[in-house]
Amino acid sequence: MKGKRSMRSKVKTRILPAIAMLLLLTGCASKEPPAQQVSDEGGMTKLPYLQIDQETARQMMEAEDAPVIVDVRRQEEYDAGHIPGAILIPNESIGTERPEELPDLYQVILIYCRSGNRSKQAAQKLADLGYVNIYEFGGIIDWKGAIMTTEQEAAVSSVPTLVIEANGRTFHASLERNSSADAFIEKLNAGALEVELHDYGGFEKVGALPWSLERNDVRITTEPGDVILYQGNQITIYYDRNTWTFTRLAKIDSVTREELLEAFGDGNATVSFRLEWSE
């Protein structure tokens, strides 16, 4: 009888993780722990982790209810390149206390390292601490998806503001979300741009750009502070209303017609455009 009990225990240990994996991939996974609980021969309950391949991990990352991705390498390794969105919890930092970065015992956690050794150690330590949805998927050396350095990720998460300066006055403008504004940002990343603007129509200052930008023209009515791309190669700052078909690049925040006229004055004005980045 003892031999039969041992065989049933081994079969159960193999089957239950497979069932949990099947439920997860078919959208029926639960955050309740029983699907991953197994019993050893002594009747003690333990909470193991599951090993999955990297394609399965990628599919899980793309799911609507995305998991937490944990990189368990050292700081310098993480900075040199990691899976976008992964948080750093070095394997050697995991001890007898639950990591502050992982407050939920039932959250789905994907773990990787460089080659798959430290990730297995970390996965077991987290399982021993009570986490019940741990999935280990090997090393980043085999990862076919995107990898970003810490510096690159910081740049992506930064938000650019358009800074406009003329006659000792400085204005900040919120950039639009369109391909024209993206191209303008790319040009300004190379350095500040100075443009000679002149009055036109009694409602705007306009000047020629040194290059052309992609147009996203729509019919709009301008307001004071609108920064407009006209015909793809001219930039305009409006201080009054005008209805026409063109592309909005940005809008100066909380500015009046009078403030703009005071800053730019009559006639020509040399205006500087540059970017300012913030988190």
N, C-alpha and C positions, 0 to 999 in steps of 0.2 A: 504494500500500500504506500509505503514511503516513497518508492521509486515513481509510482504513478502520480502522486501529488507533486513531486519535483518536476515531472514532465509537463503537467498541466500549467504549473507556474511559469515555466519557460515559454510555453506557447502563448500564454496570456501576455507576457512581457513583450513578445514580438508583435502580437496582433493589435493591442490597444493603441500604440503610437501610429500604426498604419491607418487605423480607423480615424484617429484624430486628424491625420493629415488629409484623408479623403474628405472629411467633413469640412475642413477649412477651405480646400480648393473648390468645393462645390457650393460655397457660400453659406454653409449651415453650421460653421464653427461657433461654439459658444465660449463665453468667458468663464464659464463654470469649470472648476478643476477636475471633476471625475474622469473626463476623457483621457487625462494623462496620468491618472493615479494607477500604480501597479503595486502588488504586494510581493514581498520576497517570501522565502520558504519559512521564515520565522513568524510570518504574519504581520511584520512591521510595514507601514505604508511609507513609500518614498515618492518624490516628485521628480522624474527624470526630465531631461531636455530631449528635443528631437533634432536629428541631423537631416538637412534637406540640401538639394542641389541648388546651384546658383540661379538657374532659370526659374525655379520655384520661388526663390527669394525675390527675384526681380518682379515676378507677377504679384507677389504679396505687397511689394512696395508701391505698385501702381494701383492697388485696390483703393476704393473710396475710403474705407476705414483703414488708413495706412498705419503700419506698425511703427514702433520705435526702433531705429537702427543704431546699434551700439558698436563702436570701434574700440577694441580693447588693447590697442598698441600704445606705445609711448607718445608723448606730446609731439616730439620732433617728427616722428613718423606720420602722425595725423596731419601736422601742418604741411608736410611735403606732398600729401595727396590722400584724399579720403572720398568715400561715397557721399555725394551731396545730401545734406540733411542729417548725416550721422552725428551722434553725440559721442564725445570721448569719455570713456571710463576705463582707464588702464587696468589691465588684469591684476597687476600687483597691488592696486588700491582697493580691490574687493576683499573684504575681510569678514568679520562676524556681524557687521551692521549693514542694513540695506542701504544702497546708494541713494542719496537725496534726489538724484536725477531720475530715479525710477520709483515713484511713490505708489504705483498701482501694482499689486501682486498679480492681477489678472490681465494686465495689458500684454499684447503680443509684442515680443521682443526678438529682433533678428540680430545675431552676433557674428562678427567676423574679426580677423586679425590679419597678419601678413600671409601666413601659409596654412593656418588651420589648427595650429597647436595651442596657442594661448586662448583662442576662441573656445575650444573645447574645455579648457580649464575654467575659464570664466563662466561658461554656460553651466557647468556642474556646480560651481560655487553659488551662482544665483539660484539655481534649482534647490540647493541645500538651504538657502535663505527663505524659501517659500514661494518663489515665483513659479507660476504654473504654465506659462505659455512661452517657453524659451525655444528658439529655433536657431541652430548653429549652421552656418553655410560656408565655412572654410575661410580661404584667404583672399586678400585683395589682389595678389599676384595673378590670380586666375579670373578676376572680374572683367567681364566684357562690356559693362556699362560705363556711364560717365564717372570721371574722377576729377575732383577739384582740390586745389590747394586752399589753405586757410585765407591767403591773400586774395585769391580769385573769388572765393565765396563772400568775403567782406565787400568786395567791389560790386558784386551783383546785388547784394542786399542794401547798398547805399542808394540814396535818392538824390538826383541832381536838381539843383535850383538854378535858374538863369539869373545872373546878376547883370544889371544894366547900369552903366555909369555915364553921366554927362554933366559938365559944368559943376563938378564937385558934389553932385547929388547921386545917391545910389538907390536903385530900386531892385526888389526881388520879385521874380515872376515864376509862377508854377507852369511847368512844361506840359504840353498836351501829350496824350498817348496815341500817337500815330507814326507812320513810317517817316514822315517829313521831319517831325521833331526828333526822332531817333537818329536820322541822318545829320541833323543840325548838332545834336549832342556829340556825335562821332567827330564832326569837324572841329568843334570847340575843345574836344579832348586834347587836340594838338596844341592848343594855346588860345589866348584871348584874341578877339577879332574887333578891329576898329572900322566903323563905317561912317561915311559922311552922309548925314541925313538932311533933306531939305523939305520945306513945306509944300504941301499939295492939297488943293481943294478946300483949305480952311478947316480940315479935320484930321490931318495926319502928317507924320514925318516919314519920308521914304528915301531909301538909298540902295545902291547896287551891291549885291554880294559878289565876292570874288569867285564863286562857283555856283552851280545850279543844284537844286535839291528836288527830290521826287515830290510831286504835288498830290494833295488829297483835297481837291477843291470841292466845296459845298457852298450853297448860297446862305450867307449869314448876315446878321446885322451887328456891326461892331459896337463895342462899348469902350469908354476910356480905359486905357491900359492893355488893350489887345495888341499882341505882337503877331503880325500877319506875314505869311509868305505870299508874294504876288508874282504870278507868272513864273514861278520856280527859281527866279534869280534876283529878286528884290525883297528887302525886308522893310516892314512898315510898322511904326508905332502909332496907334490911333489915340487921339485925345477927344474924339467926338464920334457921333453915330454916322454910319454909312452902310448901306445894304449892297452887297456885291457877291460875286463867286470867287472865293479864294480859300487859302488854308491857314487855319490858326495854329501857330507854333507854341504860343505861351500867353499868359495873362498876368500883368503886374497886379500884385495883391493889394487890395484896398487903397486905390489911388483915385483922385479926382481929376477932372479936366484942368482945373486951376493949378493943381500941383504939377501936372505934366507941362503945362505952358510955362510955368515959372522956371522949371528945371531946364527945359530945352530952349526956351527963348524964341525970338523971332529969327527967321532966316536959317542959315545952315548951322548944324550942330554936329560935332564929332562925338560919336557914341561908341562906348566899349561894351562888348558882350563877352561874358565868361561864365564858367560853371563853378558852382560851389556844391560840394558833396556832403551829405549828412546821413546818419543812420535813420 
